[in-house]
Amino acid sequence: MSTPREADLSKVRTIPVAGRPNKVSASEFAAPPGADRSIGAFLRALPDVLKAADFRKVVDAIVGAHRARRAVIVMLGGHVVKTGIGPLLVDLMRRGVITDIAMNGSAAIHDYEIARFGATSEDVAAGLRDGTFGMADETGRGLNAAFTRGMKEGWGMGESVARAIADEPTLVHPELSVIRQAHALGVGVTVHAALGAEIIHQHPAADGAAIGDTSHRDFRRLAASIERLHDGGVVLNCGSAVIMPEVFLKALTVARNLNGGHPTGFVTCDIDMQRHYRPHVNVVQRPTLAGGAGYELTGHHELMLPLLTWAVVDALG
Protein backbone atom coordinates (compact mmCIF):
# COMPACT_ATOMS: atom_id res chain seq x y z
CA MET A 1 0.00 0.00 0.00
CA SER A 2 1.42 3.41 -1.04
CA THR A 3 1.82 6.28 1.43
CA PRO A 4 -0.75 9.09 0.84
CA ARG A 5 0.68 12.29 -0.63
CA GLU A 6 1.13 15.36 1.54
CA ALA A 7 1.35 19.00 0.48
CA ASP A 8 4.86 20.43 0.80
CA LEU A 9 4.33 23.49 3.01
CA SER A 10 7.96 24.53 2.54
CA LYS A 11 7.03 25.64 -0.98
CA VAL A 12 4.03 27.76 0.06
CA ARG A 13 4.16 31.41 -1.10
CA THR A 14 3.64 34.03 1.61
CA ILE A 15 2.91 37.76 1.44
CA PRO A 16 3.91 40.63 3.75
CA VAL A 17 1.27 41.79 6.24
CA ALA A 18 1.79 45.37 5.05
CA GLY A 19 0.46 44.44 1.62
CA ARG A 20 -2.60 42.55 2.87
CA PRO A 21 -6.01 44.28 2.90
CA ASN A 22 -7.56 44.15 6.38
CA LYS A 23 -11.24 44.41 7.28
CA VAL A 24 -10.66 45.59 10.84
CA SER A 25 -8.31 48.22 12.25
CA ALA A 26 -7.53 48.93 15.89
CA SER A 27 -8.78 52.47 15.30
CA GLU A 28 -12.27 51.02 14.88
CA PHE A 29 -12.40 49.31 18.27
CA ALA A 30 -14.87 50.17 21.01
CA ALA A 31 -13.88 52.49 23.86
CA PRO A 32 -14.65 51.84 27.54
CA PRO A 33 -16.73 54.32 29.55
CA GLY A 34 -14.90 57.52 30.42
CA ALA A 35 -15.77 60.66 32.35
CA ASP A 36 -18.41 61.59 29.79
CA ARG A 37 -21.32 59.17 30.27
CA SER A 38 -23.73 60.90 27.87
CA ILE A 39 -25.60 59.11 25.11
CA GLY A 40 -23.39 60.90 22.59
CA ALA A 41 -20.27 59.57 24.27
CA PHE A 42 -21.75 56.07 24.31
CA LEU A 43 -22.53 56.21 20.60
CA ARG A 44 -19.06 57.50 19.77
CA ALA A 45 -17.57 54.66 21.83
CA LEU A 46 -19.25 51.96 19.78
CA PRO A 47 -16.92 49.94 17.52
CA ASP A 48 -16.99 51.16 13.93
CA VAL A 49 -17.48 47.68 12.49
CA LEU A 50 -20.32 45.53 11.13
CA LYS A 51 -23.76 46.43 12.51
CA ALA A 52 -22.48 49.22 14.71
CA ALA A 53 -21.18 50.90 11.56
CA ASP A 54 -24.50 50.24 9.82
CA PHE A 55 -26.34 51.73 12.78
CA ARG A 56 -24.36 54.97 12.40
CA LYS A 57 -25.12 55.05 8.68
CA VAL A 58 -28.86 54.71 9.34
CA VAL A 59 -28.73 57.51 11.92
CA ASP A 60 -26.83 59.72 9.49
CA ALA A 61 -29.35 58.93 6.74
CA ILE A 62 -32.30 59.91 8.95
CA VAL A 63 -30.65 63.14 10.03
CA GLY A 64 -29.65 63.90 6.44
CA ALA A 65 -33.19 63.28 5.19
CA HIS A 66 -34.59 65.61 7.84
CA ARG A 67 -32.18 68.41 6.98
CA ALA A 68 -32.77 67.96 3.25
CA ARG A 69 -36.55 67.93 3.77
CA ARG A 70 -36.94 64.45 2.37
CA ALA A 71 -39.49 61.89 3.54
CA VAL A 72 -38.76 59.69 6.55
CA ILE A 73 -41.38 56.94 6.43
CA VAL A 74 -41.68 54.63 9.43
CA MET A 75 -43.63 51.40 8.90
CA LEU A 76 -44.84 49.57 11.99
CA GLY A 77 -45.98 46.14 13.09
CA GLY A 78 -48.13 45.67 16.16
CA HIS A 79 -45.31 44.54 18.43
CA VAL A 80 -43.63 47.93 18.19
CA VAL A 81 -46.67 49.70 19.59
CA LYS A 82 -47.34 47.26 22.40
CA THR A 83 -43.73 47.33 23.59
CA GLY A 84 -44.07 51.00 24.46
CA ILE A 85 -42.25 52.72 21.58
CA GLY A 86 -45.13 55.12 20.82
CA PRO A 87 -43.81 58.07 22.88
CA LEU A 88 -40.50 57.96 20.98
CA LEU A 89 -42.23 58.02 17.61
CA VAL A 90 -44.43 60.90 18.75
CA ASP A 91 -41.32 62.82 19.84
CA LEU A 92 -39.66 62.33 16.45
CA MET A 93 -42.84 63.50 14.73
CA ARG A 94 -42.90 66.64 16.89
CA ARG A 95 -39.30 67.32 15.94
CA GLY A 96 -40.27 67.07 12.28
CA VAL A 97 -38.08 64.02 11.67
CA ILE A 98 -40.78 61.46 10.85
CA THR A 99 -42.91 62.65 7.95
CA ASP A 100 -45.13 59.58 7.51
CA ILE A 101 -46.32 56.66 9.63
CA ALA A 102 -47.66 53.52 7.95
CA MET A 103 -48.78 50.51 9.97
CA ASN A 104 -50.53 47.20 9.73
CA GLY A 105 -53.94 46.63 11.29
CA SER A 106 -52.50 45.04 14.41
CA ALA A 107 -50.52 48.18 15.24
CA ALA A 108 -53.63 50.32 14.81
CA ILE A 109 -55.61 48.12 17.18
CA HIS A 110 -52.96 48.28 19.89
CA ASP A 111 -52.65 52.04 19.39
CA TYR A 112 -56.41 52.52 19.71
CA GLU A 113 -56.62 50.43 22.88
CA ILE A 114 -53.73 52.26 24.52
CA ALA A 115 -55.36 55.63 23.81
CA ARG A 116 -58.83 54.59 24.91
CA PHE A 117 -58.23 52.07 27.71
CA GLY A 118 -54.57 52.51 28.68
CA ALA A 119 -53.84 48.80 28.15
CA THR A 120 -53.63 46.26 25.33
CA SER A 121 -52.29 42.80 24.33
CA GLU A 122 -54.58 40.08 25.62
CA ASP A 123 -53.68 36.49 26.56
CA VAL A 124 -54.23 34.79 23.19
CA ALA A 125 -53.84 31.21 24.41
CA ALA A 126 -56.33 31.65 27.24
CA GLY A 127 -58.92 33.37 25.03
CA LEU A 128 -58.51 30.83 22.25
CA ARG A 129 -59.56 27.97 24.54
CA ASP A 130 -63.05 29.35 25.11
CA GLY A 131 -63.48 31.40 21.95
CA THR A 132 -63.17 34.83 23.60
CA PHE A 133 -59.87 35.79 21.98
CA GLY A 134 -60.27 39.09 20.16
CA MET A 135 -63.90 39.50 21.20
CA ALA A 136 -63.57 42.77 23.15
CA ASP A 137 -66.73 44.59 22.16
CA GLU A 138 -65.60 48.19 22.59
CA THR A 139 -62.49 47.73 20.43
CA GLY A 140 -64.28 46.02 17.57
CA ARG A 141 -67.32 48.27 17.68
CA GLY A 142 -65.33 51.50 17.94
CA LEU A 143 -62.88 50.76 15.14
CA ASN A 144 -65.44 49.31 12.74
CA ALA A 145 -67.68 52.32 13.30
CA ALA A 146 -64.68 54.49 12.47
CA PHE A 147 -64.16 52.68 9.16
CA THR A 148 -67.82 52.90 8.23
CA ARG A 149 -67.82 56.63 8.91
CA GLY A 150 -64.54 57.00 7.05
CA MET A 151 -65.94 55.34 3.95
CA LYS A 152 -68.86 57.76 3.94
CA GLU A 153 -66.61 60.79 4.48
CA GLY A 154 -63.86 59.79 2.05
CA TRP A 155 -61.20 59.30 4.73
CA GLY A 156 -58.38 56.81 4.86
CA MET A 157 -58.24 54.19 7.58
CA GLY A 158 -55.55 56.05 9.55
CA GLU A 159 -57.49 59.30 9.40
CA SER A 160 -60.69 57.48 10.39
CA VAL A 161 -59.05 56.01 13.49
CA ALA A 162 -57.46 59.35 14.40
CA ARG A 163 -60.80 61.13 14.20
CA ALA A 164 -62.53 58.39 16.18
CA ILE A 165 -59.97 58.70 18.97
CA ALA A 166 -60.32 62.48 18.96
CA ASP A 167 -64.11 62.23 19.22
CA GLU A 168 -64.09 59.63 22.01
CA PRO A 169 -65.35 61.33 25.22
CA THR A 170 -63.33 59.18 27.62
CA LEU A 171 -59.69 58.53 26.79
CA VAL A 172 -57.04 57.26 29.16
CA HIS A 173 -53.91 58.13 27.17
CA PRO A 174 -54.61 60.08 23.96
CA GLU A 175 -51.10 61.54 24.13
CA LEU A 176 -49.66 58.05 23.59
CA SER A 177 -51.59 57.34 20.40
CA VAL A 178 -49.22 57.39 17.44
CA ILE A 179 -52.20 57.64 15.08
CA ARG A 180 -53.91 60.49 16.91
CA GLN A 181 -50.72 62.49 17.41
CA ALA A 182 -49.61 61.98 13.81
CA HIS A 183 -52.92 63.31 12.50
CA ALA A 184 -52.83 66.27 14.91
CA LEU A 185 -49.26 67.12 13.86
CA GLY A 186 -49.98 66.91 10.14
CA VAL A 187 -47.89 63.77 9.72
CA GLY A 188 -49.20 61.31 7.16
CA VAL A 189 -50.69 58.25 8.89
CA THR A 190 -51.94 55.22 7.00
CA VAL A 191 -53.24 51.82 8.10
CA HIS A 192 -53.03 48.75 5.88
CA ALA A 193 -55.49 46.00 6.76
CA ALA A 194 -55.29 42.29 6.01
CA LEU A 195 -58.86 40.99 5.93
CA GLY A 196 -59.38 38.15 8.37
CA ALA A 197 -56.01 38.65 10.07
CA GLU A 198 -57.15 41.14 12.72
CA ILE A 199 -59.41 40.65 15.73
CA ILE A 200 -61.82 43.43 14.74
CA HIS A 201 -62.74 41.56 11.54
CA GLN A 202 -64.55 38.90 13.59
CA HIS A 203 -66.74 41.50 15.32
CA PRO A 204 -70.47 41.69 14.43
CA ALA A 205 -69.98 45.32 13.37
CA ALA A 206 -67.27 44.51 10.80
CA ASP A 207 -67.99 45.86 7.32
CA GLY A 208 -65.70 44.45 4.66
CA ALA A 209 -66.56 47.22 2.23
CA ALA A 210 -65.59 49.91 4.75
CA ILE A 211 -62.39 48.13 5.69
CA GLY A 212 -61.41 47.74 2.05
CA ASP A 213 -62.38 51.26 1.05
CA THR A 214 -60.51 53.07 3.81
CA SER A 215 -57.45 50.83 3.69
CA HIS A 216 -57.19 51.07 -0.10
CA ARG A 217 -57.40 54.86 0.15
CA ASP A 218 -54.47 54.68 2.55
CA PHE A 219 -52.56 52.57 0.04
CA ARG A 220 -52.98 55.35 -2.50
CA ARG A 221 -51.93 57.94 0.07
CA LEU A 222 -48.81 55.97 0.95
CA ALA A 223 -47.90 55.67 -2.74
CA ALA A 224 -48.13 59.46 -3.01
CA SER A 225 -45.97 59.96 0.10
CA ILE A 226 -43.31 57.61 -1.25
CA GLU A 227 -42.63 60.06 -4.08
CA ARG A 228 -40.87 62.31 -1.53
CA LEU A 229 -38.24 59.68 -0.83
CA HIS A 230 -36.34 60.59 -3.99
CA ASP A 231 -32.68 61.46 -3.55
CA GLY A 232 -32.16 61.20 0.19
CA GLY A 233 -35.28 59.88 1.92
CA VAL A 234 -35.42 57.05 4.44
CA VAL A 235 -37.78 54.11 5.01
CA LEU A 236 -37.73 52.16 8.27
CA ASN A 237 -39.64 48.90 8.56
CA CYS A 238 -40.05 48.08 12.23
CA GLY A 239 -41.55 44.78 13.25
CA SER A 240 -43.70 43.94 10.23
CA ALA A 241 -42.59 40.69 8.63
CA VAL A 242 -45.19 40.45 5.86
CA ILE A 243 -47.85 43.15 5.47
CA MET A 244 -45.82 46.35 5.34
CA PRO A 245 -42.99 44.96 3.17
CA GLU A 246 -45.59 43.76 0.64
CA VAL A 247 -47.57 47.01 0.77
CA PHE A 248 -44.39 49.07 0.44
CA LEU A 249 -43.20 47.20 -2.63
CA LYS A 250 -46.51 47.74 -4.43
CA ALA A 251 -46.80 51.37 -3.36
CA LEU A 252 -43.23 51.98 -4.53
CA THR A 253 -43.91 50.55 -7.97
CA VAL A 254 -47.01 52.77 -8.26
CA ALA A 255 -44.91 55.81 -7.36
CA ARG A 256 -42.23 54.89 -9.91
CA ASN A 257 -44.84 54.13 -12.55
CA LEU A 258 -46.33 57.60 -12.15
CA ASN A 259 -43.03 59.48 -11.82
CA GLY A 260 -40.74 58.21 -14.54
CA GLY A 261 -38.92 55.64 -12.40
CA HIS A 262 -38.56 57.84 -9.34
CA PRO A 263 -38.06 57.72 -6.39
CA THR A 264 -34.54 56.32 -6.24
CA GLY A 265 -31.50 57.11 -4.15
CA PHE A 266 -33.06 56.54 -0.75
CA VAL A 267 -32.07 54.46 2.28
CA THR A 268 -34.08 51.58 3.70
CA CYS A 269 -33.63 49.72 6.97
CA ASP A 270 -35.44 46.73 8.46
CA ILE A 271 -35.39 46.61 12.26
CA ASP A 272 -36.71 43.40 13.78
CA MET A 273 -36.00 40.70 16.33
CA GLN A 274 -35.13 38.18 13.62
CA ARG A 275 -34.55 38.18 9.90
CA HIS A 276 -37.43 37.45 7.54
CA TYR A 277 -37.55 36.90 3.79
CA ARG A 278 -39.99 39.65 2.79
CA PRO A 279 -38.37 42.55 4.67
CA HIS A 280 -34.99 41.47 3.30
CA VAL A 281 -36.03 41.41 -0.34
CA ASN A 282 -38.96 43.86 -0.40
CA VAL A 283 -37.52 46.57 1.85
CA VAL A 284 -33.75 46.20 2.04
CA GLN A 285 -32.77 44.65 -1.28
CA ARG A 286 -35.07 45.23 -4.26
CA PRO A 287 -36.10 48.88 -3.67
CA THR A 288 -32.46 50.05 -3.52
CA LEU A 289 -31.19 48.25 -6.63
CA ALA A 290 -31.84 51.41 -8.66
CA GLY A 291 -29.78 53.50 -6.23
CA GLY A 292 -29.52 53.97 -2.50
CA ALA A 293 -28.63 51.58 0.31
CA GLY A 294 -30.40 48.99 2.43
CA TYR A 295 -29.57 47.91 5.98
CA GLU A 296 -30.74 45.36 8.52
CA LEU A 297 -30.53 45.89 12.28
CA THR A 298 -31.48 42.89 14.39
CA GLY A 299 -32.63 43.25 17.98
CA HIS A 300 -35.61 43.67 20.26
CA HIS A 301 -37.71 46.73 19.49
CA GLU A 302 -37.75 47.87 23.10
CA LEU A 303 -33.96 48.18 22.91
CA MET A 304 -33.18 49.04 19.29
CA LEU A 305 -35.75 51.77 18.71
CA PRO A 306 -34.97 53.78 21.86
CA LEU A 307 -31.30 53.55 20.93
CA LEU A 308 -32.04 54.75 17.40
CA THR A 309 -34.24 57.60 18.63
CA TRP A 310 -31.69 58.83 21.15
CA ALA A 311 -28.95 58.63 18.52
CA VAL A 312 -30.96 60.67 16.01
CA VAL A 313 -31.85 63.33 18.57
CA ASP A 314 -28.23 63.52 19.70
CA ALA A 315 -27.03 63.88 16.10
CA LEU A 316 -29.56 66.68 15.50
CA GLY A 317 -27.92 68.60 18.32
Secondary structure, DSSP 8 states (H G I E B T S, - for coil): --------GGG-----GGGS--S--GGGS-----S--SHHHHHHHS-SSHHHHHHHHHHHHHHHHHHTT--EEEEE-HHHHHTT-HHHHHHHHHTT---EEEEEHHHHHHHHHHHHHS-----HHHHHHHT-TT--HHHHHHHHHHHHHHHHHT--HHHHHHHHHHH-S--S-GGG-HHHHHHHHT-EEEEE--TTSSGGGGSTT--HHHHHHHHHHHHHHHHHHHGGGTTT-EEEEES-SSHHHHHHHHHHHHHHHHTTT---SEEEEEEESS--HHIIIIIIIGGGTTSEEEEEEES-HHHHHHHHHHHHHHHH-
